[in-house]
Amino acid sequence: MSHTIRLWQCQACRRVLLEQDECSARERYDAMVAEAAGPGAEFVREAAWPAYRASLRRCRCGSKRRLRRVESMPGQLALHLDGVVLQ
């Protein structure tokens, strides 16, 4: 099975983002909510998921500019990449 790695770059801060599928984003989100479990955790999990997913489509710097696809990058990619979900 071949897995394609797609990289995107924020035009404002030049941060590189790694594209993830929705399943991995859901797993990461569920783990995050499980850590903060308390009364009403299930409601919070379902109510906050759309906002969390929308936040993954943008860079953490808060820029609303569109992400740009990275075709190639010189050097090694030993970076800490942030995840982004695109559909």
N, CA, C and O atoms as CSV, one atom per row, in Angstrom:
chain,resi,resn,atom,element,x,y,z
A,1,MET,N,N,0.842,-1.173,0.000
A,1,MET,CA,C,0.000,0.000,0.000
A,1,MET,C,C,0.892,1.243,0.000
A,1,MET,O,O,1.818,1.353,0.803
A,2,SER,N,N,0.615,2.136,-0.871
A,2,SER,CA,C,1.389,3.362,-1.003
A,2,SER,C,C,0.700,4.487,-0.244
A,2,SER,O,O,-0.508,4.691,-0.364
A,3,HIS,N,N,1.489,5.207,0.535
A,3,HIS,CA,C,0.944,6.332,1.301
A,3,HIS,C,C,1.639,7.600,0.828
A,3,HIS,O,O,2.859,7.726,0.930
A,4,THR,N,N,0.864,8.525,0.320
A,4,THR,CA,C,1.410,9.779,-0.186
A,4,THR,C,C,1.416,10.819,0.928
A,4,THR,O,O,0.408,11.020,1.606
A,5,ILE,N,N,2.546,11.470,1.111
A,5,ILE,CA,C,2.653,12.541,2.084
A,5,ILE,C,C,2.452,13.857,1.349
A,5,ILE,O,O,3.165,14.164,0.393
A,6,ARG,N,N,1.481,14.624,1.801
A,6,ARG,CA,C,1.205,15.922,1.191
A,6,ARG,C,C,1.505,17.009,2.207
A,6,ARG,O,O,1.051,16.964,3.350
A,7,LEU,N,N,2.272,17.975,1.767
A,7,LEU,CA,C,2.644,19.085,2.631
A,7,LEU,C,C,1.999,20.376,2.143
A,7,LEU,O,O,1.850,20.596,0.941
A,8,TRP,N,N,1.620,21.225,3.092
A,8,TRP,CA,C,1.021,22.514,2.811
A,8,TRP,C,C,1.782,23.557,3.607
A,8,TRP,O,O,2.333,23.247,4.664
A,9,GLN,N,N,1.823,24.783,3.121
A,9,GLN,CA,C,2.552,25.842,3.805
A,9,GLN,C,C,1.653,27.050,3.994
A,9,GLN,O,O,0.918,27.450,3.091
A,10,CYS,N,N,1.727,27.626,5.196
A,10,CYS,CA,C,1.000,28.854,5.501
A,10,CYS,C,C,1.732,29.997,4.812
A,10,CYS,O,O,2.950,30.123,4.939
A,11,GLN,N,N,1.003,30.821,4.093
A,11,GLN,CA,C,1.621,31.930,3.377
A,11,GLN,C,C,2.009,33.066,4.311
A,11,GLN,O,O,2.855,33.889,3.961
A,12,ALA,N,N,1.406,33.123,5.495
A,12,ALA,CA,C,1.695,34.211,6.423
A,12,ALA,C,C,2.953,33.935,7.247
A,12,ALA,O,O,3.851,34.775,7.308
A,13,CYS,N,N,3.022,32.741,7.894
A,13,CYS,CA,C,4.142,32.473,8.797
A,13,CYS,C,C,5.119,31.427,8.239
A,13,CYS,O,O,6.136,31.137,8.870
A,14,ARG,N,N,4.824,30.868,7.081
A,14,ARG,CA,C,5.678,29.891,6.391
A,14,ARG,C,C,5.786,28.558,7.130
A,14,ARG,O,O,6.692,27.776,6.844
A,15,ARG,N,N,4.876,28.280,8.080
A,15,ARG,CA,C,4.852,26.993,8.791
A,15,ARG,C,C,4.435,25.898,7.817
A,15,ARG,O,O,3.550,26.105,6.986
A,16,VAL,N,N,5.067,24.742,7.918
A,16,VAL,CA,C,4.748,23.609,7.061
A,16,VAL,C,C,3.769,22.699,7.798
A,16,VAL,O,O,3.976,22.363,8.964
A,17,LEU,N,N,2.705,22.305,7.106
A,17,LEU,CA,C,1.653,21.474,7.677
A,17,LEU,C,C,1.568,20.158,6.931
A,17,LEU,O,O,1.665,20.122,5.704
A,18,LEU,N,N,1.389,19.088,7.663
A,18,LEU,CA,C,1.266,17.754,7.093
A,18,LEU,C,C,-0.213,17.412,6.971
A,18,LEU,O,O,-0.955,17.499,7.949
A,19,GLU,N,N,-0.643,17.023,5.772
A,19,GLU,CA,C,-2.049,16.667,5.573
A,19,GLU,C,C,-2.334,15.326,6.222
A,19,GLU,O,O,-1.590,14.364,6.036
A,20,GLN,N,N,-3.421,15.268,6.989
A,20,GLN,CA,C,-3.854,14.041,7.638
A,20,GLN,C,C,-5.268,13.718,7.180
A,20,GLN,O,O,-6.009,14.594,6.735
A,21,ASP,N,N,-5.626,12.447,7.297
A,21,ASP,CA,C,-7.002,12.086,6.962
A,21,ASP,C,C,-7.899,12.358,8.172
A,21,ASP,O,O,-7.415,12.574,9.283
A,22,GLU,N,N,-9.177,12.343,7.942
A,22,GLU,CA,C,-10.119,12.690,8.995
A,22,GLU,C,C,-10.121,11.676,10.133
A,22,GLU,O,O,-10.386,12.041,11.279
A,23,CYS,N,N,-9.832,10.417,9.840
A,23,CYS,CA,C,-9.819,9.384,10.882
A,23,CYS,C,C,-8.724,9.656,11.913
A,23,CYS,O,O,-8.965,9.544,13.115
A,24,SER,N,N,-7.537,10.010,11.458
A,24,SER,CA,C,-6.453,10.287,12.402
A,24,SER,C,C,-6.743,11.551,13.201
A,24,SER,O,O,-6.391,11.633,14.378
A,25,ALA,N,N,-7.381,12.536,12.576
A,25,ALA,CA,C,-7.759,13.752,13.301
A,25,ALA,C,C,-8.802,13.425,14.362
A,25,ALA,O,O,-8.749,13.970,15.465
A,26,ARG,N,N,-9.748,12.545,14.050
A,26,ARG,CA,C,-10.788,12.153,15.012
A,26,ARG,C,C,-10.164,11.411,16.199
A,26,ARG,O,O,-10.553,11.639,17.345
A,27,GLU,N,N,-9.204,10.529,15.929
A,27,GLU,CA,C,-8.526,9.799,17.007
A,27,GLU,C,C,-7.766,10.759,17.923
A,27,GLU,O,O,-7.823,10.634,19.146
A,28,ARG,N,N,-7.065,11.701,17.334
A,28,ARG,CA,C,-6.311,12.682,18.115
A,28,ARG,C,C,-7.254,13.535,18.962
A,28,ARG,O,O,-6.970,13.819,20.126
A,29,TYR,N,N,-8.365,13.934,18.376
A,29,TYR,CA,C,-9.352,14.736,19.084
A,29,TYR,C,C,-9.975,13.951,20.237
A,29,TYR,O,O,-10.108,14.481,21.341
A,30,ASP,N,N,-10.360,12.687,19.995
A,30,ASP,CA,C,-10.955,11.860,21.046
A,30,ASP,C,C,-9.983,11.656,22.206
A,30,ASP,O,O,-10.394,11.658,23.366
A,31,ALA,N,N,-8.691,11.479,21.899
A,31,ALA,CA,C,-7.687,11.328,22.960
A,31,ALA,C,C,-7.566,12.613,23.776
A,31,ALA,O,O,-7.413,12.569,24.997
A,32,MET,N,N,-7.635,13.747,23.099
A,32,MET,CA,C,-7.537,15.031,23.788
A,32,MET,C,C,-8.736,15.241,24.712
A,32,MET,O,O,-8.578,15.713,25.838
A,33,VAL,N,N,-9.934,14.892,24.238
A,33,VAL,CA,C,-11.139,15.062,25.048
A,33,VAL,C,C,-11.142,14.073,26.208
A,33,VAL,O,O,-11.611,14.409,27.295
A,34,ALA,N,N,-10.630,12.865,26.001
A,34,ALA,CA,C,-10.588,11.854,27.060
A,34,ALA,C,C,-9.704,12.310,28.220
A,34,ALA,O,O,-9.979,11.977,29.372
A,35,GLU,N,N,-8.647,13.068,27.927
A,35,GLU,CA,C,-7.777,13.578,28.980
A,35,GLU,C,C,-8.509,14.574,29.865
A,35,GLU,O,O,-8.243,14.649,31.065
A,36,ALA,N,N,-9.414,15.328,29.297
A,36,ALA,CA,C,-10.157,16.339,30.043
A,36,ALA,C,C,-11.561,15.835,30.372
A,36,ALA,O,O,-12.516,16.611,30.379
A,37,ALA,N,N,-11.684,14.530,30.645
A,37,ALA,CA,C,-12.997,13.930,30.898
A,37,ALA,C,C,-13.587,14.472,32.193
A,37,ALA,O,O,-12.879,14.717,33.170
A,38,GLY,N,N,-14.864,14.646,32.172
A,38,GLY,CA,C,-15.599,15.136,33.337
A,38,GLY,C,C,-17.082,15.034,33.045
A,38,GLY,O,O,-17.478,14.383,32.078
A,39,PRO,N,N,-17.902,15.662,33.855
A,39,PRO,CA,C,-19.341,15.623,33.584
A,39,PRO,C,C,-19.661,16.299,32.245
A,39,PRO,O,O,-19.200,17.405,31.966
A,40,GLY,N,N,-20.440,15.626,31.448
A,40,GLY,CA,C,-20.824,16.182,30.156
A,40,GLY,C,C,-19.757,16.051,29.088
A,40,GLY,O,O,-19.796,16.756,28.080
A,41,ALA,N,N,-18.792,15.145,29.300
A,41,ALA,CA,C,-17.688,15.000,28.336
A,41,ALA,C,C,-18.187,14.568,26.964
A,41,ALA,O,O,-17.650,15.000,25.944
A,42,GLU,N,N,-19.212,13.720,26.930
A,42,GLU,CA,C,-19.743,13.254,25.645
A,42,GLU,C,C,-20.373,14.409,24.874
A,42,GLU,O,O,-20.211,14.506,23.657
A,43,PHE,N,N,-21.090,15.286,25.577
A,43,PHE,CA,C,-21.680,16.454,24.922
A,43,PHE,C,C,-20.587,17.363,24.365
A,43,PHE,O,O,-20.680,17.845,23.236
A,44,VAL,N,N,-19.563,17.586,25.162
A,44,VAL,CA,C,-18.452,18.438,24.726
A,44,VAL,C,C,-17.769,17.825,23.513
A,44,VAL,O,O,-17.408,18.534,22.574
A,45,ARG,N,N,-17.589,16.489,23.533
A,45,ARG,CA,C,-16.938,15.802,22.418
A,45,ARG,C,C,-17.692,16.046,21.112
A,45,ARG,O,O,-17.077,16.368,20.095
A,46,GLU,N,N,-19.006,15.896,21.130
A,46,GLU,CA,C,-19.796,16.048,19.901
A,46,GLU,C,C,-19.997,17.509,19.511
A,46,GLU,O,O,-20.014,17.832,18.324
A,47,ALA,N,N,-20.150,18.391,20.488
A,47,ALA,CA,C,-20.419,19.790,20.177
A,47,ALA,C,C,-19.174,20.525,19.675
A,47,ALA,O,O,-19.270,21.428,18.844
A,48,ALA,N,N,-18.015,20.133,20.183
A,48,ALA,CA,C,-16.790,20.855,19.845
A,48,ALA,C,C,-16.070,20.296,18.617
A,48,ALA,O,O,-15.162,20.947,18.102
A,49,TRP,N,N,-16.447,19.111,18.135
A,49,TRP,CA,C,-15.760,18.500,16.998
A,49,TRP,C,C,-15.778,19.367,15.743
A,49,TRP,O,O,-14.729,19.501,15.113
A,50,PRO,N,N,-16.909,19.970,15.333
A,50,PRO,CA,C,-16.873,20.815,14.119
A,50,PRO,C,C,-15.892,21.983,14.220
A,50,PRO,O,O,-15.221,22.315,13.244
A,51,ALA,N,N,-15.808,22.602,15.386
A,51,ALA,CA,C,-14.880,23.718,15.556
A,51,ALA,C,C,-13.437,23.226,15.516
A,51,ALA,O,O,-12.570,23.888,14.944
A,52,TYR,N,N,-13.177,22.073,16.120
A,52,TYR,CA,C,-11.821,21.510,16.108
A,52,TYR,C,C,-11.411,21.176,14.679
A,52,TYR,O,O,-10.291,21.472,14.263
A,53,ARG,N,N,-12.308,20.569,13.943
A,53,ARG,CA,C,-12.005,20.190,12.557
A,53,ARG,C,C,-11.761,21.422,11.693
A,53,ARG,O,O,-10.861,21.424,10.854
A,54,ALA,N,N,-12.556,22.465,11.894
A,54,ALA,CA,C,-12.363,23.694,11.136
A,54,ALA,C,C,-11.025,24.336,11.471
A,54,ALA,O,O,-10.384,24.929,10.603
A,55,SER,N,N,-10.593,24.220,12.742
A,55,SER,CA,C,-9.319,24.821,13.133
A,55,SER,C,C,-8.149,24.108,12.476
A,55,SER,O,O,-7.092,24.711,12.291
A,56,LEU,N,N,-8.311,22.837,12.119
A,56,LEU,CA,C,-7.237,22.090,11.471
A,56,LEU,C,C,-7.045,22.498,10.017
A,56,LEU,O,O,-6.025,22.171,9.409
A,57,ARG,N,N,-8.002,23.198,9.465
A,57,ARG,CA,C,-7.889,23.633,8.074
A,57,ARG,C,C,-7.132,24.942,7.943
A,57,ARG,O,O,-6.896,25.427,6.836
A,58,ARG,N,N,-6.752,25.512,9.081
A,58,ARG,CA,C,-6.009,26.762,9.082
A,58,ARG,C,C,-4.746,26.594,9.914
A,58,ARG,O,O,-4.600,25.631,10.667
A,59,CYS,N,N,-3.863,27.524,9.766
A,59,CYS,CA,C,-2.616,27.525,10.514
A,59,CYS,C,C,-2.864,28.055,11.922
A,59,CYS,O,O,-3.802,28.818,12.152
A,60,ARG,N,N,-2.009,27.641,12.868
A,60,ARG,CA,C,-2.130,28.113,14.243
A,60,ARG,C,C,-1.849,29.601,14.391
A,60,ARG,O,O,-2.224,30.193,15.403
A,61,CYS,N,N,-1.201,30.221,13.413
A,61,CYS,CA,C,-0.890,31.649,13.525
A,61,CYS,C,C,-2.145,32.509,13.408
A,61,CYS,O,O,-2.103,33.703,13.704
A,62,GLY,N,N,-3.267,31.916,12.978
A,62,GLY,CA,C,-4.522,32.652,12.893
A,62,GLY,C,C,-4.785,33.270,11.532
A,62,GLY,O,O,-5.818,33.909,11.331
A,63,SER,N,N,-3.867,33.089,10.599
A,63,SER,CA,C,-4.042,33.645,9.268
A,63,SER,C,C,-5.227,32.984,8.571
A,63,SER,O,O,-5.433,31.777,8.702
A,64,LYS,N,N,-5.993,33.759,7.841
A,64,LYS,CA,C,-7.126,33.220,7.100
A,64,LYS,C,C,-6.795,33.033,5.627
A,64,LYS,O,O,-7.667,32.709,4.821
A,65,ARG,N,N,-5.536,33.238,5.284
A,65,ARG,CA,C,-5.124,33.038,3.900
A,65,ARG,C,C,-5.105,31.540,3.583
A,65,ARG,O,O,-4.893,30.707,4.464
A,66,ARG,N,N,-5.325,31.228,2.338
A,66,ARG,CA,C,-5.346,29.829,1.917
A,66,ARG,C,C,-3.964,29.203,2.051
A,66,ARG,O,O,-2.946,29.858,1.827
A,67,LEU,N,N,-3.944,27.936,2.417
A,67,LEU,CA,C,-2.686,27.209,2.477
A,67,LEU,C,C,-2.207,26.924,1.061
A,67,LEU,O,O,-3.012,26.728,0.150
A,68,ARG,N,N,-0.906,26.901,0.886
A,68,ARG,CA,C,-0.320,26.662,-0.432
A,68,ARG,C,C,0.320,25.277,-0.443
A,68,ARG,O,O,1.045,24.921,0.486
A,69,ARG,N,N,0.060,24.504,-1.477
A,69,ARG,CA,C,0.623,23.158,-1.607
A,69,ARG,C,C,2.129,23.251,-1.812
A,69,ARG,O,O,2.595,24.046,-2.627
A,70,VAL,N,N,2.888,22.450,-1.085
A,70,VAL,CA,C,4.343,22.413,-1.207
A,70,VAL,C,C,4.687,21.287,-2.169
A,70,VAL,O,O,4.430,20.117,-1.887
A,71,GLU,N,N,5.265,21.644,-3.295
A,71,GLU,CA,C,5.629,20.642,-4.294
A,71,GLU,C,C,6.931,19.942,-3.940
A,71,GLU,O,O,7.034,18.721,-4.053
A,72,SER,N,N,7.921,20.711,-3.513
A,72,SER,CA,C,9.191,20.112,-3.101
A,72,SER,C,C,9.877,21.050,-2.129
A,72,SER,O,O,9.723,22.269,-2.192
A,73,MET,N,N,10.633,20.454,-1.236
A,73,MET,CA,C,11.373,21.246,-0.265
A,73,MET,C,C,12.821,20.776,-0.264
A,73,MET,O,O,13.079,19.576,-0.173
A,74,PRO,N,N,13.755,21.692,-0.363
A,74,PRO,CA,C,15.152,21.294,-0.326
A,74,PRO,C,C,15.564,20.866,1.085
A,74,PRO,O,O,15.033,21.376,2.072
A,75,GLY,N,N,16.506,19.933,1.174
A,75,GLY,CA,C,17.005,19.490,2.476
A,75,GLY,C,C,16.144,18.411,3.090
A,75,GLY,O,O,15.210,17.907,2.466
A,76,GLN,N,N,16.465,18.070,4.301
A,76,GLN,CA,C,15.737,17.011,4.992
A,76,GLN,C,C,14.505,17.571,5.674
A,76,GLN,O,O,14.458,18.743,6.050
A,77,LEU,N,N,13.508,16.710,5.828
A,77,LEU,CA,C,12.290,17.112,6.508
A,77,LEU,C,C,12.270,16.513,7.909
A,77,LEU,O,O,11.384,15.721,8.229
A,78,ALA,N,N,13.217,16.874,8.729
A,78,ALA,CA,C,13.231,16.462,10.128
A,78,ALA,C,C,12.594,17.578,10.939
A,78,ALA,O,O,13.213,18.125,11.852
A,79,LEU,N,N,11.367,17.908,10.604
A,79,LEU,CA,C,10.667,19.026,11.212
A,79,LEU,C,C,9.557,18.523,12.115
A,79,LEU,O,O,9.103,17.387,11.979
A,80,HIS,N,N,9.130,19.351,13.018
A,80,HIS,CA,C,7.919,19.076,13.771
A,80,HIS,C,C,6.773,19.675,12.967
A,80,HIS,O,O,6.588,20.892,12.935
A,81,LEU,N,N,6.021,18.819,12.330
A,81,LEU,CA,C,4.967,19.280,11.431
A,81,LEU,C,C,3.630,19.295,12.159
A,81,LEU,O,O,3.329,18.384,12.930
A,82,ASP,N,N,2.845,20.308,11.921
A,82,ASP,CA,C,1.490,20.382,12.457
A,82,ASP,C,C,0.553,19.683,11.490
A,82,ASP,O,O,0.801,19.654,10.285
A,83,GLY,N,N,-0.523,19.121,12.018
A,83,GLY,CA,C,-1.486,18.429,11.182
A,83,GLY,C,C,-2.536,19.349,10.638
A,83,GLY,O,O,-2.917,20.323,11.287
A,84,VAL,N,N,-3.007,19.051,9.452
A,84,VAL,CA,C,-4.082,19.811,8.846
A,84,VAL,C,C,-4.981,18.827,8.106
A,84,VAL,O,O,-4.489,17.921,7.433
A,85,VAL,N,N,-6.280,18.998,8.226
A,85,VAL,CA,C,-7.238,18.128,7.562
A,85,VAL,C,C,-7.858,18.914,6.421
A,85,VAL,O,O,-8.465,19.963,6.637
A,86,LEU,N,N,-7.706,18.407,5.215
A,86,LEU,CA,C,-8.275,19.052,4.032
A,86,LEU,C,C,-9.191,18.077,3.331
A,86,LEU,O,O,-8.906,16.883,3.249
A,87,GLN,N,N,-10.290,18.595,2.829
A,87,GLN,CA,C,-11.200,17.734,2.075
A,87,GLN,C,C,-11.711,18.453,0.869
A,87,GLN,O,O,-12.494,17.893,0.102
